[in-house]
Amino acid sequence: MAQTSNDIKNGSVINIDGKLWSVIKFQHVKPGKGPAFVRTTIKDVLSGKIVERTFNAGMKMEFETVDNRSMQYTYRDGDNFVFMDMSTYEQVNIPESLVGSQENFLLEGTDCIISFHDGTPLSIELPASVVLEITHTEPGLQGNRSNAGTKPATVETGAEIQVPLFVGEGEKVKVDTRDGSYLGREN
């Protein structure tokens, strides 16, 4: 449905030259001299690229409807990841290309937010952090402290992260899913 740039809000999805962009931040500006405009920070829904765009006030725009659904990761089937909508028990195959490097932090039973547009999955959002078990790491040395440095460790998903020297095999650690950084130990 066609609307104008005056209708832009945070979270709106707009179609610009055939690409879907999500509005992260917007500001309506009415300068003392000259016409009003809308300054925005928008994110490409597919690639995640963030850009700044300015639109004239009242400019016609194409707003799109994106359906965000909470789904649970169940298993991997070849090149696809299978997610289940826990309210309808409908299963959806998400291609490996859409999941990307997030696969390193995806455990069975993980609840994710998947965005759909016209029934096509656009993006997948993992929780901000996950708890993973360390399956392999070199033993720490006597006297190692939390600020003494880091070492590589392999977690149960096969991903390699950096952990403090005192963390050992079999321990559960909290990992940031955005950058793979160590956040702390879990009991």
N, C-alpha and C positions, 0 to 999 in steps of 0.2 A: 504494500500500500504506500502511496506517495504521501510524504509529509514534508515539512520544511526543517531547516537547520535549527529553528527555534525550539523544536521538539526533542533535541538531543538531551539525553540523560546518561548518567553513569550506568554501564551495563548494556546500553542500546547496541544493537548490531546493525550496521549500515552496509549497503552494497555500493562500492565505489569502483567503477570500471570493471565490473564482474567479479571483484574480490570482496570477501566478507571481512569487515573490520569491527572490532569490539571497542566501545568507548571506555577508556580507563578514567579519564579526567576531562572536564569541560569547563569553560568559563565564558559567559556572555559578556562582551565588552561594548560599552557605549562611550566612545571617546567624545570629547567636547566639540571636536571638529571632524567632520567626515561621517560616513555611514557606520552603523553598528556591525559587529561581526562576532563569530563564535570561535574561540581558540580551543583546540582539542588535543588530547594525547590519545592515539588509537593504536590498537594491536591487531595485526593480521591474525585471523582466527586459525589459519592453517599453518603458517610458518612461525608465528610467535614474534615476528618483527614489530618493534614499537617505533612509531613516528609521530611527529607533531604536524597537525594540519590546521589551517584556518579556513573557515567558510564564511561567506557573506550571510548576514542575517536574512532570513526569509527565503534562502536558496532551496529549491526543491531537492529532496533526497529520497532514496529508496531504503526504507527500514525493513529488515528481515526478522523473522521469528526463529529463534534458536531455543530448542528444548533441552534443558539440562536435567539429566536423569541420574539418580544414585543407583549404581550397579556394583555387583560383587564379582571379582575375578574368580573364575572356577578352575579352568585348566587351559593348557596350550594344545592346539590341534594343528600340527604342521607349521605353516607360516602365519596362522591366525591365533589370536587370544580370544577365549570364549568368556563373555561376561553375562551375568544373569541379573535381570531385574527382580529384586526380592519381593516386590508386591504382586507382579503378574506371572513370575517364573518364566518369562520370555528370555530366550538366550540369543545373544547377538555376537557375531564374529567380528572382531576388530583386527584389521591387517597389521602385521609387524611394523610396517613403515609408519603407521600412525602412533604406535606405542613408543618406538624409538629407544632411546637410552633409558627411559623410565623402566624398561624391562628389568634392569639391575636391582630394582627395589620392589618388585611386584611379587607378592606371596599369595598363594591360594587363600581365598577368604578376605582379601583386602577390598574394602569399600572404596570406590572411585566415583568421580563425577564425569559422566560422558556427555558431551554436547552433540546434539543432532540437528540437522537442517534438512527438511523434507525427507526424513527417514535415513539420511546418510550421516554416519558418524564423522564429526569434524575434529574433535580433540578429546584427550583424556587427561584428567587431573587427579593425581594421587594425593593422599593425605600429606600434610606438611612434613610429617616424620613417620618412620616405621621402626619397629623393634626387630632386629635381626640377630641371629646367633653367629658367633665367630666360629668358623669351621677349621681355619688354619691360620696360624701366625707363629713367628719365632718366639721362643720364651724370653721374658724380660729378665734383666739382670738385677741382682741385689742392689738396693739403694736407688732404684729408679723412682722418680717422682712424677707427679702430673705435669710439671712444666719442663721436664727433661728432654722432650722431643717426641717424635712419632715414629711409627714403623708400619709397614704394610700388613694388612690382614684381609683374609678372604672370608666373606659372609656366606650364609646358606644359599643365597641366590646365585652365587658365583662371582659377584662383583668384588672388586678390590678397593678397600678404603684405607685411609690413614687413621691409626688409633694411637693413643698414648702408650708408652713403653710398658706400663704396668698391666695392661689388658691382656688376658690370656685366652686360650682356646676354650670353647664351651660357654663363655660368658655371653650374655645378651646385651647388646648396645643399641642406643637410639641413634638413628641416622637421618639426616636432613635429605629428603627426596629431591630437592631442587638442585643441590650441588654435591651430594654424596659426602658431606662432612659429618664427622663424629660429634654427637651432641651430649653424650654421657652414657653411663652404665644403667641398666635396668635390673631390678631384682627379680 
